[in-house]
Amino acid sequence: MSSEKTAIRTTYFSIIGNTCLALIKGIAGIFGNSYALIADAIESTTDIFSSLLVLFGLTYAKRPADENHPYGHGKIEPLITFLVVTFLVVSAIVIAYESIQNIQTPHEVPESWTLYVLGGIILWKEISFRIVYKKGKETHSSSLKADAWHHRSDAITSVMAFIGISVALIFGKGYENADDWAALLASFFILYNSYLIFRPALGEVMDEHLYDDLLEVIREESVKVDGVLGTEKCFIRKAGMKYHVDLHAIVDGKKTVKEGHEISHSLKNHLKEKIPSLINVLIHIEPDD
């Protein structure tokens, strides 16, 4: 299965999971007197929309290069990631605001059974994070990794809610708003995770060099091609789930232009065969002298 299809199927997994959890959290929060759970439901609802954005981005990024987009449409991925981060930041602000409002408003202690709901949610969200993040790494998808961090943020808010409700239940009267404080604390975790998602996507848009491992593989594979004596400059930039490479290859200076041309084509074909994530390789021939 191609990396694009894998990423899209993983996004459907996120959408279905977040929809189910948003309903469970919302119902449990309302009937269990827990704003921390309601805050959790709010974040899961934003997760649904952010996953839909990721799905749109992955589908659009699959479009082939055309006259107006000679490098393809992959750059939409980090742009979608920025929108996903915006959803996270907005949800964190909403949760923080509502938490402060609820802290100032007297209310009942949350029901004890909400802890069982939260326990199941925490386990599921951590599993979801690991599944989606693994697929994000396999497909080199920044937006899919961002979607994975949504699951981790959800797990964190659920852990905070679990702690807050536990405090309220253990200490009783006077600690009814412990889960509201927990929700407020969770909002700061969400903001921090937003930065962790935003930074790599920004580097991708700015063509920042972030691919030392791939660079090493390219150099190792290049010298396996007949006629290639070594490599010099190598620039890598990411577009969606694929990479564009500009590589300077060193050949015997006595070779003819035609021979150098043939070596460059052999090198390009070899690299694209051995490293499927390379969508385009531009070779510049350098004489060994």
Buried (B, 14 or more C-beta within 10 A) or exposed (E): EEBBEBBBEBBEBBBEBBBEBBEBBBBBBEEBBBBBBBBBBBBBBBBBBBBBBBBBBBBBBBEEBEEEBEBBBBBBBBBBBBBBBBBBBEBBEBBBEBBBEBBEEEBEBBBEEBBEBBEEBBEBBBEBBEBBBBBBEBBBBBBBBBBBBBBBBBBBBBBBBBBBBBBBBEEEEEBBBBBBBBBBBBBBBBBEBBEBBBEBBBBBBEEEEEBEEBBEBBBEBBEEBEBBBEBEEBBBBBBBBBBBBBBBBBBBEEBEEEBBEBBBEBBBEBBBEBBEEBBBBEBEBBEEE
